[in-house]
Amino acid sequence: MFKLLSVLFVVSSAYALQPSMKTPWRAHPHLLSRAQSLFLESTSYSDEHTDHAFNRRNALKRTANIFLSISTASIAVTPANADVIRSPGRCANGEGDGCDSLAEGNAFIESLQKKSLENKEENQKEALYAYYMKNYPDVFAVSDKRMVKRQDGSFVLYSLEEVKEMTNQGKIAIEYPKTKGGRVADLTQKPVLVLKE
């Protein structure tokens, strides 16, 4: 009896998936094959196995399989809501046609977009420097010279003896690169020698 109900459920769900079609099995042949196999199983299991626990366990497994096959078939058939995932436009560094729609009139978000636009050049320099230091740490390596970063972001070359002498005088310090506008130390990069002017 349970098998017959399962077969009817599969058949009705296949028809519900494509109500406009007169022959739903052309659209969903996998559901037809599932219904046929359930029907064949129901006739064979009813004669061979009389153990109550065995029948209950198999009935639960088959029910779970039916719901799984129906849910995957219904997911595959439903059209995607492209409007939900469609972006309103591009908004990068506080500029672009999508910034107004993303802010939705919120003053706080608009102020963040304005700050991002003001710090655009600095953020791009910081990201480029971090990219080089993380992916190409030897890009600034020079034989028997040490590169020391100035306050403006440029580099100057000193010999090892000059670096030791200037470090002892307190003119050179070791600093970790910072990110997020200088608020967070980026420990994924090597420390750099910085010239204090």
C-alpha positions as CSV (number, residue, x, y, z in Angstrom):
1,M,0.0,0.0,0.0
2,F,2.8,2.4,0.9
3,K,4.5,1.7,-2.4
4,L,1.4,2.5,-4.3
5,L,1.0,5.8,-2.5
6,S,4.7,6.6,-3.3
7,V,4.1,5.9,-7.0
8,L,1.0,8.1,-7.0
9,F,3.0,10.9,-5.2
10,V,5.8,10.7,-7.8
11,V,3.3,10.8,-10.7
12,S,1.3,13.7,-9.2
13,S,4.5,15.7,-8.5
14,A,5.7,15.2,-12.0
15,Y,2.4,16.5,-13.3
16,A,2.6,19.4,-10.9
17,L,6.1,20.3,-12.2
18,Q,4.7,20.8,-15.7
19,P,1.0,21.4,-15.5
20,S,0.7,22.8,-19.0
21,M,1.9,19.6,-20.6
22,K,-0.5,16.8,-21.5
23,T,2.2,14.2,-21.2
24,P,4.4,15.1,-18.2
25,W,6.7,12.1,-18.7
26,R,8.2,13.6,-21.8
27,A,9.5,16.5,-19.7
28,H,10.6,14.3,-16.7
29,P,11.6,10.8,-17.9
30,H,13.6,10.3,-14.7
31,L,10.4,10.6,-12.6
32,L,8.8,8.0,-14.8
33,S,11.6,5.6,-14.3
34,R,11.6,6.3,-10.6
35,A,7.8,5.5,-10.4
36,Q,8.3,2.3,-12.4
37,S,11.1,1.1,-10.2
38,L,9.1,1.9,-7.0
39,F,6.1,0.0,-8.4
40,L,8.3,-3.0,-9.2
41,E,9.9,-2.9,-5.8
42,S,6.5,-2.8,-4.1
43,T,5.4,-6.0,-5.8
44,S,8.7,-7.9,-5.1
45,Y,9.1,-6.7,-1.5
46,S,5.6,-7.6,-0.4
47,D,6.1,-11.2,-1.2
48,E,9.7,-11.8,-0.2
49,H,10.1,-10.0,3.1
50,T,7.7,-10.2,6.0
51,D,10.0,-8.8,8.7
52,H,8.3,-5.7,10.1
53,A,11.5,-3.8,11.1
54,F,13.1,-4.5,7.6
55,N,10.0,-3.2,5.9
56,R,9.8,-0.1,8.0
57,R,13.5,0.7,7.5
58,N,13.2,0.2,3.7
59,A,10.0,2.3,3.6
60,L,11.8,5.2,5.3
61,K,14.7,4.9,2.9
62,R,12.5,4.9,-0.1
63,T,10.4,7.8,1.2
64,A,13.6,9.8,1.7
65,N,14.7,8.9,-1.8
66,I,11.4,10.0,-3.2
67,F,11.5,13.4,-1.5
68,L,15.1,13.9,-2.6
69,S,14.4,13.1,-6.2
70,I,11.3,15.3,-6.2
71,S,13.1,18.2,-4.5
72,T,16.0,18.1,-6.9
73,A,13.7,17.9,-9.9
74,S,11.7,20.8,-8.7
75,I,14.8,22.9,-8.1
76,A,16.1,22.1,-11.6
77,V,12.8,23.2,-13.2
78,T,12.1,26.4,-11.3
79,P,13.3,29.6,-13.1
80,A,16.0,31.6,-11.4
81,N,15.2,35.0,-10.0
82,A,17.8,37.0,-11.9
83,D,16.5,40.3,-10.5
84,V,17.4,39.3,-7.0
85,I,21.0,38.6,-7.8
86,R,21.5,41.2,-10.4
87,S,23.7,44.1,-9.3
88,P,22.3,47.6,-9.5
89,G,25.5,48.9,-11.0
90,R,29.2,49.2,-10.2
91,C,30.4,51.1,-7.1
92,A,34.1,51.0,-6.4
93,N,36.0,53.4,-4.3
94,G,32.9,55.5,-3.8
95,E,32.3,56.1,-7.5
96,G,30.1,54.5,-10.1
97,D,26.5,54.4,-11.2
98,G,25.5,51.8,-8.5
99,C,26.6,53.9,-5.5
100,D,23.3,55.8,-5.1
101,S,21.2,52.7,-5.3
102,L,23.5,50.8,-2.9
103,A,23.3,53.7,-0.4
104,E,19.5,53.9,-0.6
105,G,19.6,57.4,1.0
106,N,21.5,56.2,4.1
107,A,23.7,59.1,5.2
108,F,26.2,56.8,6.9
109,I,26.8,54.7,3.8
110,E,27.0,57.9,1.7
111,S,29.7,59.3,4.1
112,L,31.6,56.0,3.8
113,Q,31.5,56.2,0.0
114,K,32.7,59.8,0.2
115,K,35.7,58.8,2.5
116,S,36.5,55.9,0.1
117,L,36.6,58.3,-2.8
118,E,38.9,60.7,-0.9
119,N,41.3,57.9,0.0
120,K,41.2,56.2,-3.4
121,E,44.7,57.0,-4.5
122,E,46.2,56.1,-1.1
123,N,44.3,52.8,-1.0
124,Q,45.4,51.9,-4.5
125,K,49.1,52.5,-3.6
126,E,48.7,50.5,-0.4
127,A,47.1,47.6,-2.3
128,L,49.8,47.6,-5.0
129,Y,52.6,47.7,-2.4
130,A,51.0,44.8,-0.5
131,Y,50.6,42.9,-3.7
132,Y,54.3,43.2,-4.5
133,M,55.4,42.4,-1.0
134,K,53.2,39.3,-0.7
135,N,53.7,37.8,-4.1
136,Y,57.1,39.0,-5.0
137,P,59.0,39.6,-1.7
138,D,62.4,39.8,-3.5
139,V,61.2,42.5,-6.0
140,F,63.0,45.2,-4.0
141,A,66.1,43.1,-3.2
142,V,69.4,44.7,-4.2
143,S,72.8,43.0,-3.8
144,D,74.9,44.3,-0.8
145,K,72.5,47.2,-0.3
146,R,69.5,47.6,1.9
147,M,66.4,49.5,0.9
148,V,65.0,51.9,3.4
149,K,61.5,53.3,2.9
150,R,61.1,57.0,3.3
151,Q,58.0,58.7,4.8
152,D,56.6,59.5,1.4
153,G,56.7,55.8,0.3
154,S,59.8,56.0,-1.9
155,F,62.9,53.9,-1.2
156,V,66.6,54.9,-0.8
157,L,69.6,52.5,-0.9
158,Y,72.2,52.3,1.9
159,S,75.0,49.9,2.5
160,L,74.8,47.4,5.4
161,E,77.2,49.5,7.5
162,E,75.2,52.7,6.9
163,V,72.0,50.9,8.0
164,K,73.6,49.6,11.2
165,E,75.0,53.1,12.0
166,M,71.7,54.8,11.3
167,T,69.8,52.2,13.3
168,N,72.1,52.8,16.3
169,Q,71.5,56.6,16.0
170,G,67.7,56.0,15.9
171,K,67.2,57.2,12.4
172,I,66.0,53.9,11.0
173,A,63.3,51.8,12.6
174,I,61.7,48.4,11.7
175,E,58.0,48.6,11.0
176,Y,55.4,46.2,9.8
177,P,53.4,47.3,6.9
178,K,49.9,48.5,7.8
179,T,46.6,48.1,6.0
180,K,43.1,49.7,6.4
181,G,44.5,53.2,6.2
182,G,47.2,52.5,8.7
183,R,45.0,51.1,11.4
184,V,45.9,47.4,11.2
185,A,49.4,45.8,11.0
186,D,49.6,43.4,8.1
187,L,51.6,40.5,9.5
188,T,51.5,38.7,6.2
189,Q,54.2,41.0,4.8
190,K,57.8,41.2,5.8
191,P,58.9,44.0,8.1
192,V,60.5,47.0,6.3
193,L,63.2,49.5,7.3
194,V,61.7,52.9,7.6
195,L,63.7,56.2,7.6
196,K,62.6,58.6,10.4
197,E,63.1,62.1,9.1
